[in-house]
Structure formats: C-alpha cells, structure tokens
C-alpha cells in the first residue's frame, strides 16, 4: 500500500489549520509547525463571508462559528467631544445579518485548532530555517527540531511569511503598501460599549474602540499615515513609540486614554497595511496559501475568507492530482486567481476610506452618513460589491474519499 504524502504546513492561525483539516480528511499525513509557543491571542474581529461560509459548513463548524459572532450593530463616527456625527451599519460594512459572520480572530483560531489537534501533528515554538527541493522531497531544516524530509511544504504563515522569503526571496518585491499603519490591542470596556464600534478621525489618523466578546472587554485601534515607514517588526517598544508619537498631540475624544491602555496591553499588535501580490504562489514542492500568498489587507475584511477558501481549493486540487503536485498547484492558482483579485480590489478601496486627508472630507463623510437616502444607496452599493467578491468563486465538489 502506498504511503500517504507527507505535508508540512508552516503557520497555525487560520489558513494552516483549515488546510490541515482538509488534507487529513483526504488521507494526507500532515504536520504543522508554529513559531509561537501556543495559539496566539488577541487581534480584532475577522469576517467570514460568501463561499467561506459554505466551506465552514462542510467542515462541520459553521454553527460553532456563528455562536461566537460578535453581533456588532454598527460603526459610529464621533467628534472630539464624543458626539456621534455619523453611523455606518454592519450591513453598510458588508456584513449581512444571519448571512455573514464577524468573529474575534482568536475565537476562530481556537475553533480550528480544536478541530485539528487530534488529527495532525503540531510542532510549537519552532520555525523553518531552510528548504531544499530535491527529486525525493523537500528537505527541511528547523531552528530547534531535527531535519526532516516532506513531500510538500505549504506556507500558511501570514503576511510576513518565512516560507515565502526562503523560497521566493525578499518580501519587498511582493508587497504593495497602502500607505498606513494599524495597531490593535485589548483593554477594559470602560465606555460600556454594547456591540458597537466608535471611531474618531482627524486628518491622516483614526482612533477607535469596539466592544469584544464580553461586556467587560474591548479592542482599541490606532490607524495612521506615518511620516516614516521604517520600523522593526520585532521591537514592540519601538512600535508603541511610533504610535504614541503619531497621536501624542491629539487630545480629542478618548485618544490619550487609549494610548495609555495601548502601552499597558499584553497583546499589542502593530503592522503596515499592505497587500501581497505575486505572479505565482508555488515553486517546486513549495506553495503558499492565505495572507502569505495574497493578503488583501486587514481593512478589506476579506483576508479570512480568502484563507478558508484557498485552503479548501488547495487541498482539493492536491487530492484530485493523485501525487502530481505541480498540476495541483497550477489548478489551485487558476481557480483562485480571479477570486483573489476581486477581493484585493476591496482592500485597496477600504484603505482609502478609513483615513481621510482633510477636515473637510471628514465633515463631508459624516454629513453624508446622516442622510438616510444617501446611506441607503451607499449601503446597497457596498453590499452588492462585497457580496459579489465574496461569492466570486464556484466551489468544486472534491469528494471525501482519501487519496
């Protein structure tokens, strides 16, 4: 009897465990390696829409994911005194009630981990340091573990993918910056927000706070265009100072109190808003999935859905290919490319709308959001555009039989 293909996945967030689930279901031998010592906590809400909802249904976790929905009612734009000057409903953000889902990122990763922890091997607190493609397999070196040979290696390790760098080269050649930075962190819900998000904008900057999974917890956010885009991804202190410098003189609304909460947060997240755009997502025995291959930016609301659908398609094509991984990788790209491009377009549009460059544009936006007929027309347009992109792929029936 032929031994199952051994596949190594780098990354345990969303794309990695989703891919591992389908590969195991189809009879592959799967290992996941993760740099962190355990599942990462923190993060903002993530959206699941369109085709990704159907994939979760086929995985048997849709109702569990729906049960963790944040049930947000909308986004409220406030002035420096905290007065609401405009409102955007969840429908206006592209989330249709009882159709689309918003869930906290670490709630979703926990569900996917629980689904796969007994089916695949997890290697924690380790990372890949080298991949050598040979006729016999991909020879993989690790930072801590002994070298091993796998049939395939899949990079599901996010925007700053280590597998992508090792295989395709420096990130800069694939990164398209959208011109701003974002910081997210957890804090006490001292404003007693009830399933809603508040945003306060000044030219080039937005600060926000939203209720999270319980009445006691909230998430803070800083979004801004910095004077310099140079920063160290591994220096948290430097990142916090970059945010503090950008908002140091902004005294409106809760800005200074949120800055203090940011300094005290133990789940501080900071990164550049950008997209990954690559001419090919595979090379030899290595392929990429999710943000590692086609990050649409956190502001798009589409990254999680792309990761879930991409994992489904990649696993399915590997199953159909019967060992011809080159054919599987090519089919995966053909099937996903247009879907990815539609959703990345939304990411570029969203980045432009979250940071206004002048006080006039901020006042104009808020005024428009107070006009019912304008809001209604805008909501319909946004919902149609996002729904079209989220459903812009036909899911194949790959079947459940193992390879």
VMD Tcl script that draws the C-alpha trace (Angstrom):
set ca {
  {0.00 0.00 0.00}
  {1.34 3.42 -0.98}
  {2.27 5.66 1.93}
  {0.33 8.95 2.16}
  {2.08 12.12 1.08}
  {3.76 13.91 3.98}
  {2.92 17.61 4.01}
  {4.41 20.25 6.30}
  {2.39 23.43 6.91}
  {4.01 26.50 8.43}
  {1.52 28.56 10.46}
  {-1.24 27.72 12.95}
  {-3.57 30.71 12.61}
  {-6.45 30.26 10.12}
  {-5.17 29.12 6.71}
  {-2.87 26.47 8.24}
  {-5.38 24.54 10.37}
  {-8.09 24.91 7.70}
  {-5.75 23.38 5.13}
  {-4.66 20.69 7.59}
  {-8.28 19.71 8.19}
  {-8.98 19.10 4.51}
  {-5.66 17.38 3.83}
  {-6.20 14.99 6.73}
  {-9.75 14.34 5.56}
  {-8.35 13.35 2.15}
  {-5.79 10.99 3.68}
  {-2.59 13.05 3.70}
  {-0.06 12.90 6.56}
  {0.04 16.46 7.95}
  {2.36 18.33 10.31}
  {2.01 21.99 11.36}
  {4.99 23.97 12.62}
  {4.41 27.23 14.51}
  {6.92 29.81 15.72}
  {4.82 30.78 18.76}
  {4.81 28.50 21.84}
  {1.00 28.27 21.75}
  {-2.01 29.68 19.91}
  {-1.68 33.45 19.56}
  {-4.21 35.54 21.46}
  {-5.58 38.96 20.60}
  {-6.49 40.57 17.33}
  {-9.59 42.31 16.01}
  {-12.78 40.81 14.66}
  {-12.48 38.95 11.35}
  {-15.22 38.48 8.77}
  {-16.41 35.28 7.12}
  {-18.49 35.81 4.01}
  {-19.74 34.17 0.85}
  {-18.01 30.99 -0.28}
  {-16.08 30.75 3.01}
  {-19.34 30.28 4.92}
  {-20.10 27.23 2.77}
  {-16.60 25.84 3.41}
  {-17.13 26.15 7.17}
  {-20.46 24.35 6.77}
  {-18.70 21.47 5.01}
  {-16.12 21.42 7.81}
  {-18.90 20.97 10.35}
  {-18.07 24.08 12.40}
  {-20.39 26.70 10.92}
  {-22.83 26.72 13.83}
  {-19.97 26.88 16.32}
  {-18.53 29.87 14.46}
  {-21.94 31.55 14.27}
  {-22.38 31.10 18.02}
  {-19.24 33.21 18.53}
  {-20.48 36.04 16.27}
  {-19.76 39.48 17.75}
  {-23.25 40.73 16.79}
  {-21.98 44.23 16.14}
  {-24.67 46.79 15.37}
  {-22.54 49.27 13.50}
  {-19.77 51.85 13.48}
  {-20.34 55.29 14.98}
  {-18.16 58.25 13.99}
  {-17.65 60.68 16.87}
  {-16.14 64.15 17.12}
  {-13.55 65.29 19.63}
  {-16.21 65.63 22.34}
  {-17.61 62.16 21.78}
  {-20.76 63.31 19.97}
  {-21.94 60.92 17.25}
  {-21.77 62.64 13.87}
  {-22.36 59.70 11.54}
  {-23.21 56.00 11.60}
  {-22.46 53.07 9.35}
  {-24.47 49.90 9.98}
  {-22.99 46.43 9.83}
  {-24.83 45.98 6.53}
  {-23.03 49.07 5.27}
  {-19.75 47.40 6.22}
  {-20.70 44.42 4.08}
  {-21.94 42.10 6.84}
  {-25.47 40.87 6.17}
  {-27.39 39.75 9.25}
  {-27.76 35.96 9.54}
  {-25.65 35.52 6.37}
  {-22.16 36.84 7.09}
  {-20.22 36.42 10.33}
  {-17.83 38.55 12.36}
  {-15.87 36.60 14.97}
  {-12.87 37.54 17.10}
  {-9.73 36.24 15.43}
  {-8.57 34.14 18.38}
  {-12.04 32.60 18.78}
  {-11.82 31.33 15.19}
  {-8.25 30.06 15.58}
  {-9.33 28.21 18.72}
  {-12.19 26.50 16.88}
  {-9.90 25.43 14.03}
  {-7.25 24.18 16.44}
  {-9.81 22.10 18.36}
  {-10.95 20.64 15.05}
  {-7.44 19.53 14.06}
  {-5.39 18.97 17.23}
  {-6.06 15.22 17.36}
  {-5.75 14.70 13.60}
  {-2.43 16.37 12.75}
  {0.92 16.87 14.47}
  {1.65 20.32 15.89}
  {5.23 21.43 16.48}
  {5.26 24.55 18.68}
  {8.00 27.09 19.35}
  {9.91 26.23 16.19}
  {10.38 27.54 12.68}
  {11.75 26.53 9.29}
  {15.28 27.77 8.57}
  {15.87 26.11 5.22}
  {14.07 24.22 2.43}
  {15.93 22.26 -0.23}
  {13.86 20.94 -3.10}
  {15.02 17.53 -4.37}
  {13.57 14.76 -6.53}
  {12.88 12.72 -3.38}
  {11.19 15.53 -1.46}
  {11.62 18.84 0.33}
  {14.46 18.63 2.85}
  {13.51 20.93 5.72}
  {15.77 22.32 8.41}
  {14.31 23.70 11.63}
  {15.53 26.12 14.24}
  {15.04 23.58 17.08}
  {13.91 20.23 15.67}
  {15.93 17.71 13.70}
  {15.82 17.99 9.88}
  {13.05 16.07 8.12}
  {12.01 15.36 4.54}
  {8.45 16.05 3.41}
  {6.76 15.60 0.07}
  {5.46 19.17 0.12}
  {5.81 22.34 2.21}
  {2.97 24.87 2.43}
  {3.48 28.39 3.72}
  {0.39 29.46 5.65}
  {2.43 31.78 7.83}
  {0.83 35.11 7.11}
  {1.77 38.48 5.68}
  {5.44 38.19 6.65}
  {5.72 34.58 5.54}
  {9.01 32.89 6.40}
  {8.36 30.16 3.82}
  {7.78 32.78 1.13}
  {11.07 34.52 1.94}
  {13.02 31.26 1.97}
  {11.54 30.11 -1.33}
  {10.76 33.22 -3.37}
  {13.01 35.90 -1.89}
  {12.57 39.21 -0.08}
  {9.08 40.36 0.89}
  {9.54 43.82 -0.64}
  {9.24 42.50 -4.19}
  {5.69 41.26 -3.49}
  {4.43 43.87 -1.02}
  {2.17 46.68 -2.16}
  {1.89 49.26 0.60}
  {-1.45 51.02 1.11}
  {0.18 53.89 2.95}
  {-0.81 53.41 6.58}
  {-0.10 51.51 9.81}
  {-2.50 49.84 12.23}
  {-2.26 48.96 15.92}
  {-4.77 46.75 17.78}
  {-4.91 45.79 21.47}
  {-7.27 44.62 24.21}
  {-8.45 46.84 27.06}
  {-11.24 47.14 29.60}
  {-14.57 48.22 28.14}
  {-14.64 51.35 30.29}
  {-17.07 53.10 27.90}
  {-19.54 50.22 28.33}
  {-19.89 49.81 24.58}
  {-22.70 47.43 23.67}
  {-21.97 45.63 20.39}
  {-20.77 48.75 18.65}
  {-17.61 50.49 17.49}
  {-16.67 54.16 17.88}
  {-14.23 55.89 15.53}
  {-12.74 59.36 15.80}
  {-10.91 60.80 12.80}
  {-8.56 63.71 12.27}
  {-6.64 64.31 9.04}
  {-4.43 61.29 8.37}
  {-5.41 59.45 11.56}
  {-8.25 57.39 13.05}
  {-8.59 56.05 16.59}
  {-11.25 53.54 17.57}
  {-12.69 51.34 20.28}
  {-15.19 48.50 19.97}
  {-16.82 46.03 22.31}
  {-15.48 42.50 22.01}
  {-16.65 39.08 23.16}
  {-18.00 40.21 26.56}
  {-19.28 43.39 28.16}
  {-16.02 43.70 30.11}
  {-13.66 43.50 27.12}
  {-12.96 45.92 24.29}
  {-10.50 46.36 21.46}
  {-8.62 49.56 20.77}
  {-7.28 50.62 17.39}
  {-4.95 53.27 16.00}
  {-4.75 53.76 12.25}
  {-2.48 56.38 10.77}
  {-0.18 57.50 7.99}
  {3.31 57.88 9.48}
  {6.00 60.32 8.45}
  {8.40 57.39 8.15}
  {7.57 53.79 7.18}
  {10.74 52.41 8.80}
  {10.21 50.18 11.85}
  {11.36 46.90 13.35}
  {8.81 44.08 13.31}
  {10.41 42.52 16.39}
  {10.79 45.66 18.52}
  {7.46 46.15 20.30}
  {8.77 49.09 22.30}
  {9.76 50.90 19.13}
  {6.35 50.20 17.59}
  {4.48 51.58 20.61}
  {6.59 54.74 20.48}
  {5.80 55.13 16.79}
  {2.08 55.04 17.57}
  {2.50 57.33 20.60}
  {4.45 59.86 18.54}
  {1.77 59.91 15.86}
  {-1.03 60.62 18.37}
  {0.86 62.47 21.10}
  {-0.75 65.84 20.37}
  {-4.24 64.52 19.59}
  {-6.38 65.37 22.62}
  {-9.84 64.77 21.14}
  {-12.22 62.07 22.35}
  {-10.51 59.15 24.20}
  {-7.22 59.30 22.30}
  {-4.87 59.85 25.23}
  {-6.61 57.28 27.44}
  {-6.41 54.72 24.65}
  {-2.72 55.46 24.22}
  {-2.19 54.65 27.90}
  {-4.15 51.40 27.51}
  {-2.04 50.53 24.46}
  {1.17 50.89 26.49}
  {-0.23 48.53 29.15}
  {-1.66 45.92 26.74}
  {-0.03 42.49 26.63}
  {-1.48 41.58 23.21}
  {-0.27 44.64 21.28}
  {-0.34 44.19 17.50}
  {1.26 46.56 15.02}
  {1.88 46.36 11.29}
  {1.79 48.10 7.98}
  {-1.39 47.97 5.93}
  {-0.37 46.34 2.68}
  {-1.17 43.61 0.18}
  {0.84 40.69 -1.13}
  {0.69 40.32 -4.89}
  {2.66 37.52 -6.53}
  {2.88 36.25 -10.13}
  {2.91 32.67 -8.81}
  {2.07 31.07 -5.47}
  {4.19 27.95 -5.90}
  {7.72 26.91 -6.72}
  {8.82 23.29 -6.89}
  {7.48 21.44 -3.85}
  {6.51 24.64 -2.02}
  {3.21 26.53 -2.22}
  {1.61 29.41 -0.33}
  {-1.94 29.91 0.93}
  {-3.82 32.76 2.64}
  {-2.07 36.02 3.52}
  {1.32 34.51 2.67}
  {0.26 34.37 -0.99}
  {-2.43 37.01 -1.44}
  {-3.02 39.17 1.63}
  {-5.78 41.67 0.73}
  {-5.00 43.85 3.84}
  {-6.74 43.77 7.25}
  {-9.01 46.65 6.21}
  {-10.58 44.60 3.41}
  {-12.48 42.27 5.73}
  {-11.77 39.56 3.15}
  {-8.49 38.01 4.31}
  {-10.06 35.30 6.47}
  {-12.47 34.24 3.75}
  {-9.65 34.06 1.20}
  {-7.63 31.90 3.61}
  {-10.52 29.49 4.28}
  {-11.47 29.13 0.61}
  {-7.84 28.93 -0.51}
  {-7.20 26.09 1.94}
  {-10.25 24.22 0.62}
  {-9.20 24.64 -3.02}
  {-5.53 23.77 -2.49}
  {-6.34 20.59 -0.55}
  {-8.97 19.58 -3.09}
  {-6.66 20.03 -6.05}
  {-3.93 18.02 -4.30}
  {-6.46 15.25 -3.80}
  {-7.52 15.25 -7.46}
  {-3.93 15.33 -8.72}
  {-3.00 11.91 -7.27}
  {0.52 12.93 -6.41}
  {1.16 15.34 -9.30}
  {1.72 18.34 -7.06}
  {2.82 20.59 -9.95}
  {-0.55 20.05 -11.64}
  {-2.35 20.58 -8.33}
  {-0.56 23.87 -7.64}
  {-1.31 25.12 -11.17}
  {-5.00 24.22 -10.84}
  {-5.17 25.91 -7.43}
  {-3.84 29.15 -8.90}
  {-6.14 29.03 -11.93}
  {-9.19 28.51 -9.75}
  {-8.30 31.14 -7.14}
  {-6.66 33.98 -9.10}
  {-9.74 35.96 -10.21}
  {-11.37 35.48 -6.79}
  {-8.27 36.86 -5.08}
  {-8.07 39.86 -7.40}
  {-11.70 40.81 -6.77}
  {-11.18 40.79 -3.03}
  {-7.86 42.63 -3.14}
  {-9.63 45.44 -5.01}
  {-11.91 45.86 -1.98}
  {-8.85 46.09 0.26}
  {-7.45 48.96 -1.77}
  {-10.76 50.82 -1.65}
  {-11.17 50.29 2.11}
  {-7.75 51.73 2.90}
  {-8.68 54.97 1.19}
  {-11.94 55.27 3.14}
  {-10.58 54.66 6.64}
  {-8.19 57.64 6.70}
  {-9.38 60.97 5.37}
  {-6.72 63.51 4.45}
  {-8.56 66.73 5.37}
  {-11.05 68.04 7.92}
  {-13.38 68.94 5.07}
  {-13.53 65.33 3.89}
  {-14.17 64.13 7.45}
  {-17.08 66.59 7.82}
  {-18.42 65.64 4.38}
  {-18.30 61.91 5.19}
  {-20.11 62.39 8.49}
  {-22.74 64.65 6.89}
  {-23.43 62.06 4.18}
  {-23.87 59.35 6.81}
  {-26.61 61.42 8.42}
  {-28.69 61.50 5.22}
  {-30.99 58.43 5.08}
  {-31.31 58.31 1.28}
  {-27.54 58.63 0.82}
  {-26.88 55.95 3.44}
  {-29.41 53.58 1.88}
  {-27.91 53.93 -1.59}
  {-24.36 53.61 -0.29}
  {-25.20 50.53 1.79}
  {-26.79 48.79 -1.19}
  {-23.79 49.57 -3.39}
  {-21.27 48.34 -0.82}
  {-23.24 45.20 -0.03}
  {-23.53 44.27 -3.71}
  {-19.83 44.85 -4.33}
  {-18.64 42.91 -1.27}
  {-21.15 40.08 -1.75}
  {-20.10 39.72 -5.40}
  {-16.43 39.49 -4.44}
  {-17.07 37.13 -1.51}
  {-19.05 34.78 -3.76}
  {-16.76 35.21 -6.77}
  {-15.70 31.57 -6.95}
  {-17.51 28.32 -7.69}
  {-16.58 25.67 -5.15}
  {-15.85 22.28 -6.66}
  {-17.14 19.05 -5.17}
  {-13.83 17.34 -4.39}
  {-15.40 14.38 -2.55}
  {-14.46 12.79 0.75}
  {-12.56 9.74 -0.44}
  {-8.91 9.64 0.74}
  {-6.16 9.80 -1.87}
}
mol new
graphics top color blue
foreach p $ca { graphics top sphere $p radius 0.5 }
foreach p [lrange $ca 0 end-1] q [lrange $ca 1 end] { graphics top cylinder $p $q radius 0.2 }
display resetview
